[in-house]
Amino acid sequence: MSSLSVAGHEVRRLLRDRALPTLLTLLLALAAYAAWNGRAWVEQRNAAIGVIQLEEQHTHDRSRVFVGKAPSVLPRVQPVLPPAAMASVSIGQAEAYPYTADVVALGDRTQLFRNVWADIGNPAARAAGRFDLAFVIVFLLPLVILAASYDLWARERERGIAALVLSQPVAAGRLIAVKALARGAVVLLPAGVILVGAAAWSGAESLAGLGLLSLVILAYGGFWLAVAVLIGCFARRTTEAAIAAGGVWLLIVVMAPSLTLAAVNLAVPPPSQMQLATDVKARLAATARQQTLHRRSASTAVRSSTPVIPDHVREAYADLLATDLDLAPLIESHERAQDARRRVLDNVRLLMPAVAVQDALDRIAGSDADRALAFQDQVHAFWQARRLLHKAYLDRDAPQTLAEYEALPRFRFVEPAGVGRRGVRADLAALLAATLILLIAAGSMRRRLAAP
């Protein structure tokens, strides 16, 4: 019995099964709905960004009349994080981080994302997940693969022909591997074509991104085929194999991520946004009182000539700097706690295949934490640059000119170089390592294949 004959038998057997077309048709319908959902979300996000940019332009135009009447005119700016080229693939995580900010040059740092975080922190908003292609891949693709391959060897045992099949001149390990590869070719390849095609139809524009998506789908499907191989080594009845397959899916896809997140929350609790807001409010009040007392007790310096820009404007700017210095320890402590928790989650994700695949899809789609944090860092740098413009006008003691107003820099998000690709490679490496472990475990149990 050759490997080709075994593979041919498996392919013919699957093609005769009426359940396979039903599974693939159901997957096609769900992927189409998820792709439509992702496409609609990207259009809505782009429309919202268009409204924000139009409002920002109107603010810029209205503020022009104040140029020359004040030391500086730095109108409110609303930077935006545009959807990436593959954004429609994974949209659920995109709403966990702000996609816009509120930059007021003479405001404090805590105001940059305050209005956005108020909406994101709403429990109803957090619970309102979206049905996207990432959900189909992470949750539903394993069910399709397991439904077609859970009885990889249990059916032969149940019919009492396992010993007869193994009496043929073919190694047990090669036999089970060929059977798994044949079923993978019949199930995983069409499923991959469906999912990648749905991603392309949803508006995913990057060929490199579609290539990475294909690799993730094949690697994840290979992992679940390895699970089916391991189940085939010890399951003696098809009912046992089906129950084992369902239990493994429930453990890997549902329970392990939830329990791990609960454990991380206990070990490294997330810092409280509400506590930070309360502490900032108390610190601002205390700083304002100290500044008022200082101005009352300080003597006014006598100038030889009257400045063009009044001194009280410089005093107000000095108060802003003092406020920044007072708030810095609170903000830095909060950010350190967030970074520590994020590092733990980044390391733990590599131990869970479903989470690693979700992370890879988020990075491919541009809805990952690294891209969102890069946006926040660039917004902070932009806000600081606006502050320095105001300081420059005060230092030269000359108000802003109309030409300088028209030349004010606009925010443009710069994509972080290589961060997403490195994360995807790490996720794929973790997934391949998990698959290899399963295959090694199955190889060590290949003697059980002959057991009735």
N, C-alpha and C positions, 0 to 999 in steps of 0.2 A: 504494500500500500504506500504510494508516494504522497509527498506533501501536497502536490497539486490535486490529486484525487480527493484528499481529505478536505482541502479548501473548496473544491468544486462541490462536494457533497454539502458542506455547510452553507454555501451560497444558495444552492438550489433549495435547500431546506428552508432557509429564511425567506426566499422569494415566494415559496408556496404558502407561507404563513400570512393569513389575511390581516393579522394584527400589525404587521410592519407598515403597510401603506397607511393604515389608520393613524399610527403613531407619527409618521412623517407628515401626514396631512395636518394633524393637530399641531405639530411643531411649527409648520408653515403658517398656520392661521395665527398662532400666538406670536410668532416672530414678526408677522406683518403688522399686528396690532401694536406690538412694542415699538416697531420702527415708526409707525405713524405717530405714536405718542411722543417719541423722541424728536421727530421732525417738527411736530406742533410746538413742543417746548422750546426748541431752538428758535423758531419763528417768533414766539412770544417774548423770549429773552431779547432777541435783536430789536423787536418793536419797543420794548421797555427802554433799551439802551438808546434808541433813536429819540424817544421822548426826553430822556435825561440830557442828551447832548443838545437838543433844541432848547431846552430850558436854560442850560448853561450858556448857550450863545446869546439868548435874550438877556440874561443877567449881565453878560459882558457888554452888550450894546447899551443897556440902560445905565450902566455905571460910568460910561464914557464922559457924561456931562460933569462928573465930579472931579475929573482930572485937573490938577492945578489948584483946586480948592482945599485939598487935604494933602498931608505929606506923602501919602501913597494911597492908591486905589487898587486893591487886590480883591476882586470880586470872588464870591463863593464859587468853588470848582467842585464838580462831582466826577471824579475818575471812575472808569468802568473797566471791568474784566470781561472782555468779549468771549463768547463761546469758542472753543477750539475747533479745529477742522473735523474732529471725530466726536464732537460733543453729544450727538444724538445716541451714541452707544450706551452711555451711562449717565443718566440725568438725576438719579436719586441723591447722590452724594453732593451734587453741585449746589444744592440748596442748603447745605450744612455750613457754608461759608459765605461771607458777603461778596457780592459782585459789583458793588459800588460803594463810594465813600462820600463824606461831606467835609471838604477841606476849606476851613476858614483860617486864613493866615495868622490872625491874631487870636485864635481860639486855642484851647489846650488840647493835648494829644488824645485825651480820653473821648473827645467829641468826634473823632474821625469816623468811627464805625458805630456810634451809639445808637442812632436810629435804626440801622440795619440789624444790629444784634438784638434790638428789642423785638423785632419780628421773628428772627431765627430762634430766639430763646423760648418762644411760645410753644408749649408742649403739643398743641394741636398741629402746629406747623411741622414739628419734628416727627410726629406720628404719621403724617400724610406722605407716605412713600409713593413713588411712581413706578408704574409697570414699564420697564425698559428692557432693552436687549440684554443688559448685564444680568437682570433677574432671570431671564429665560436661559441664559448660558449657565449661570451658577446653580440655579435651583432645578430647572426642568430638563436640561440636557442630560444630567446623570440618570434621571428617571427613564428617559428614552433608551439610553445605552443599557441600563440594568434590565429593562423590560425585554430587551432583545438578546441578552447574554447571561441572565442569571442562571439558566439551566445549562450552562456550558458543558458540564459533565454529569450533572445530577440525573438527567433523563436517561443516559446509558446505564447508570447504576440502577435506576428505578425499574428499567425494563430487563435488567439482569444480563446485559450484553457487554458490560464493561470489560470483563475478562476476555471475551471473544475478540473485541476490538483490539485490546492490548496484545493479543497473541499474534497479531500481524507484525511484519518486520518494520516497525516504526517505534522510536523511543517515545516513552510516555510524555516527557517534557516537550518534545517537538510536536507531538499530537495536540496537546492542549494549547500550545503557542499558535499553531497553524489555525486551529479552530477559533481562537480569540482574534487573530488577525483577519480571518475571513469575515467574521461577524462585524469587526470594526470597519472593514472596507465597505460592507453593505449598509451599515447604520451610520457610522461616524462621518464618512465622507459626504453622503447626501445631506446629513444634518449640518455639517460645516458649510457646504455650499448654500444651504438655505439661510443660515445665520449671517454669513458674510454678504450674501446678496441682499438680505434685508437691511444690513448696515449701510451698504452702498445706496440702496433706494431711499433710506432715511435722510440722506444728505451727507454722509461721511465722505469727505473729499480727498483724504490723504491716501495715496497708494501704499506708502510705507506703513501707515496706521492699519490699513486693511490687511497688509501682510503680517503685521504683529498680531492682529486679531485672529488670523487664521492659525498662527503658531500656538496661541493661547488655547484656542478651541481644540486643536489636535492634541496638545499636551494634556489638557484637562480630560478629554475623552480617553486618552491612553491611560490615565490614572484610574478611571472607572472601569476600563477593561481589565486592568490589573486586579482591581477589587473583585471583578467577576471570576478571574482565574483563581484567586485565593479562595473564594467561596466554593468554587468547583472542586477544590482539593479535599474538602471535608464534608460538604453537604451530600447526604445519601438519598434524599428525596427532593423532588421539585418544590414541594411546599416548604421544606426546610430552607432551600436555596432562596425562594422568594421572600420568606420572612427575614432571613439573614441579610438579603440585599436591601430590603426596606429599612431594617434596623441600622445598617451601616450608613445608608443615605441620611437617615434622621440624625444619627450621631455626628457625622462629618459636616453636614450642611446646616443643620439647625441647632443642635444642642451644644456642640463644642464651641462655636463662636459665641453663643450666649453665655455659657458658663465661664469661658475665658474672660469675656468682657466684665462679668460680675466679679471675678477674682482680681482682675486688674483694678477695678474700681475700689476694691477693698484695700489692695496693696498700695496703689498710687491714686488716691481720690482726685477727681478733677477739681481744679480751683474754681471757686464760686464767683461768677460774674456779679451776682448781687452783692456779695461781700466786698468785692473790689469797688463797686459803685458807691457803697456806703462809706468805705474808708476814704475814697477820693473826695466825696462830698464833705466829710468831716475835716479832711486836710485842707481843702480849699477854704472853708470857713475860718479855720485857725490861721492860715496864711494871710487871708484878707484882714483879719484883726491885727496881726503883727505889722503888716504894711501900713495900716492906718495909724497905729501908734508910732511907728517909726517916722512917718511924714510929719506928724504933729510935733515930735520932739526934735527933729533935725532942723538946723538953721539953713536958710536959703542962701546959696552962694551968690556973690555979687559979680556980674559979668561986666566987662569993659564995653561990650557992644551987645545990642539986642539981637538974639538969633532969629533967623528966618522961620525956623520951625520952633514953636514954643517949647519950653522945658518940660511942661506937664506931659507932652507927648512922649518925651524920652523917659520920664518917670513911669509912665504907663507901660512902656516897653520893658523897662527894668523890672517892674512888678511881674510881667509875664514870664521873664526869665527866672525870677525867683520862684514863681509858682511851678515852673517846669522842674526846677531843681528839687523842690519839696515833693513833687509827685513821682519823680524818677524812681526812688526806692520801692514804692508800692507797685508801680507798673513792672519794674524789672523782676521783683519777687513773683508776681503773678505769671509773667512770661517764663521764668525759670521752671515754675511748677508745671506749666503747660508743656514745655519742651521735654521735661523729664517723663511725663506721662506719654507723650508722643513717641519718645524713643522706646519705651517699653512696648507700646502697641506695634511699632514698626518691627521690633524683633520677634514678638510673639506671632505676628501674622504669618511668618515663614514656617511655623509649625503646623498650620492649618491650611490644607489645600484649597478649601472653598474661599477662605479669607484672602489667600494669596492671589487667587484668580480674580476675585472682586477688586483687589488693589491694582492688579495689572490692568483690568478693564478701565478702572478709574483713571489711571495714568495715561492710557491710550486715548481716552476721551477728553483728558484735560480737566477732569473734575476732582483731581486728587488734592490732598492737603498741601503738598509741596508747591504746586502752582498757585493755590489760594494764598499761601503764606508769602510767596514771592510778590504777589500783588499787594498784600498789606505792607510789606517792607518798602516797595516802590512808592506807595502812597505816603508812607511816613517820610521818606527821603524828599518827595515832592513838597510836602508840607513844610519841612525844614528849609528847603530852598526858597519858598515863598516868604518865610520869616526873614531870611537873610536879605532878600530884596528890600524889605521894609527897613531893616537895619542900615543898609547902604544909603538910603535916602536920608536917614537921620544923621549918619556920620558925615555926609557931605553938606548937610544943612541946606538942602535944596529939594523942593517937592518933585515928584514924578512928572515927567513930561508926557505929552500925548504920544510921541514916537515910542517912548519906553513902554507906555501902556499897551500900544498895539503890538509890541514885540514880546509881551509877556509869554513865557513858555506854556505850552499845553501838555497835559499828561498823555503819555503814550505807553501802554504796557509793553514791556520787553519780555518775551518768552525766555524762561530759564534754560540755559543750554545743557542738554544731556541728562538732566536730573530724572525726567520721566523714563528715558530709555534705560538708565541704570537700574531704576526700581523694577521695571518690567523684566529685565534680565535676572535680577535677584528672585523675583516671583517665579519665573520659569525654572530657574535652577532648583528652587525649593520643591516645585511640583515634580520635576524629574527625579529628584532625590527620593521623594515619597513613593513615586512609582517604582523606582529601583528597589526600595526596601520591600515593597509588597511582592515584587517578582522574586526576590531572594527568599522571602518567607515561603512563597508558593513552591519554589524550586526545592527547598528543604523538605517539603511535604509531598513531593511527587510520588513517593512510594505508596502513599495512601490512595492513589488513583485506582489501583487494582482492587481495593477493598470493596466488597459488595455493599 
